[in-house]
Amino acid sequence: MSLLSLATVAVILTALPTHAELLEKTKKVAGTTVQYKVVLPNGYDPAKAYPAILAFGGGPQTMDTVDSVLTRNLRAEAEKRGYIVVAPAAPDGQLFFEDGARIFPEFLKLIEQDYKIQDNKFHIAGPSNGGIAAFHVAAANPQYFLSITAFPGYLWESTPAKLQAISKMCVYMYVGENDPYMWHSEMKREAEVLRSEGMIARYTVEKGQPHRMETLAGSNAGRLFEGFEEAKKGCGK
């Protein structure tokens, strides 16, 4: 290949957008090793600040459930829309609405050292146990979060103090119409309380859906990001 041809190829490669990345990493936090994955957006520039999502898996909150929430609900849209997603697995098998929450806020501070996070605030989201964890962690560390998205989920052991802690965040709550568990009444009650305080708090029943909703997955996952975009404009009083 001639020098001219090589130069042409180099110019073309330089012009191509950087592919998104999915990184698997670990950090030592609060005396334990935390495994987590990071989704970086298309064309990621480390010098630029990006909106970010802290995501939790459902069920046992293992790396398998991290993979599930990223694949089904968050990765494709985050890469396309320019979001960083950070999704940790529960440390030592301790769920994030129980003893696993001890890694916060230190874990978030360490993430902010690695990536430029827009306004130093995250959206927080997750399905089922991940939704409960999202509420729990946000209520304990409200200064770090713009919005809470649970699909489904609610504030575990709700108190007036915990509700007040999240009163400046947008809250989005989704539950399947045919969900066999007792999510509906608690989620609806909390949404009503939060709205009475002047917050953006939405409670949506997904018609015909079971606990694991398809209406927020795959090609429908953009609905979650519509909430994140709305939250950027400000929530609460």
Protein Blocks (a to p, Z undefined) as FASTA:
>chain_A
ZZklmmmmmmmmmmpccddddddddddeehiacdddddddehiafkbccdddddddehjo
paklmmmmmmmmmmmmmmmnopacdddddehhiafklmmlmmpcklmmmmmmmpccehhi
acdddehjlmmmmmmmmmmmmmlpfbdcddedddehiafklmmmmmmbccdddddfklcb
fkllmmmmmmmmmmmnopacdddddehiafbdcklgcjlmmmmmmmmmmmmnogaZZ
